[in-house]
Amino acid sequence: MDRHIISSKATIIEALRRLNSLSGEVMTLFVVNDDKVMAGTVTDGDIRRALIAGTDVNDNVTKAMRKDFSALSVDKTDVASIRSMRRRGIALLPTLDSDGHIVSIADLTKTRSMLPMSAILMAGGIGERLRPLTLSTPKPLLKIDGKAIIDYNVESLAAVGINDITVATRYLSEQLHDHFSRPVAGVSVKCVTEEIPLGTIGAATLVDLPDEGNTIVMNSDLLTSIDFEEMYLRHSEQNAAITIASVPYVVSVPYAILATDGHNVTSIEEKPTYSHYANAGIYIINNRLLKGLRKGVRTDATTLIEDAVASGEKVTYFPINGTWIDVGSPADFRHAEELMRHHNNLKLKN
């Protein structure tokens, strides 16, 4: 962080030397006064414009700095503002305390957002349909184009600023614990183990969650390009208790379907197609509901959702606009391998 901070007493030539030392990084400096309070920002472009206007390289850096900087408050994470700043091309975003001191600096070229959530990845399944691949390896650790399936999800969560990630394990749990004994995508991932099967969401009772806020709960064996930031914003705007990520599912009936009223036919439709939204196995859930789950009792996500709807909680859905693969069968596994190989080859070419 200190590499991007410069004293307001520094000269413009000193600022140029500091910027030059940042080659390969985002070339922005944050100017602070004697009390370490942020006063402005300075870039190569700011200095160039100041020199053209007649400023000398030995003048104070404050003569080149911009005072209309963007920053976040340590007291509140405003995700909509972060998205707006990123879209405006802001690459480095400081967080300030109530006195204006820089607490942290986010590099938006590496971390797209700063979502104020925890995440739980469910990784306890046996993966029977993928045998023999899963006889000695838990499904989340099967490799797609050289990388464990679960690591793609950890990387996606880290990319939106989520670094409180817990993996719930059961089958071959020691392998997952060993895998996460080292950071993944810069995140120290925690593991908890189900001593008995707790269903698709019961393992959330093993995680020490804050009383306030929300948590992403998702299956660990998915490959998806879901926009977690957009899903969080939708969840917040709707003031939802649960938001369910969904994928379109189309059912084509190869017969003519009758509409009836008693014994009478009221209409007939030839080979109709019905569109539905299917559960994608990714949820944002208010911590209040997760902390209300009964410990040691098997609970599925569908049960939690049904109970929430029945009790009048607001449950919404978020359509995934992009890739979603549930790696549950050999055919899915081959498709995922082909997709990620193609995707990674494109990244190398670019």
Sequence and secondary structure as in RCSB ss.txt:
>XXXX:A:sequence
MDRHIISSKATIIEALRRLNSLSGEVMTLFVVNDDKVMAGTVTDGDIRRALIAGTDVNDNVTKAMRKDFSALSVD
KTDVASIRSMRRRGIALLPTLDSDGHIVSIADLTKTRSMLPMSAILMAGGIGERLRPLTLSTPKPLLKIDGKAII
DYNVESLAAVGINDITVATRYLSEQLHDHFSRPVAGVSVKCVTEEIPLGTIGAATLVDLPDEGNTIVMNSDLLTS
IDFEEMYLRHSEQNAAITIASVPYVVSVPYAILATDGHNVTSIEEKPTYSHYANAGIYIINNRLLKGLRKGVRTD
ATTLIEDAVASGEKVTYFPINGTWIDVGSPADFRHAEELMRHHNNLKLKN
>XXXX:A:secstr
 GGGEEETTSBHHHHHHHHHHTTTS  EEEEE TT BEEEEEEHHHHHHHHHTT  TTSBGGGT BS    EETT
B  HHHHHHHHHTT  EEEEE TTSBEEEEEETTT      EEEEEEE    GGGTTTTSSS GGGSEETTEEHH
HHHHHHHHTTT   EEEEE TTHHHHHHHTTS BTTB  EEEE SS  TTTGGGGGS   SSSEEEEEETTEEE 
  HHHHHHHHHHTT SEEEEEEEEEEE SSEEEEEETTEEEEEEES EEEEEEEEEEEEEEHHHHTTS TTS   
HHHHHHHHHHTT  EEEEE  S EEE  SHHHHHHHHHHHHHHHHHHHH 
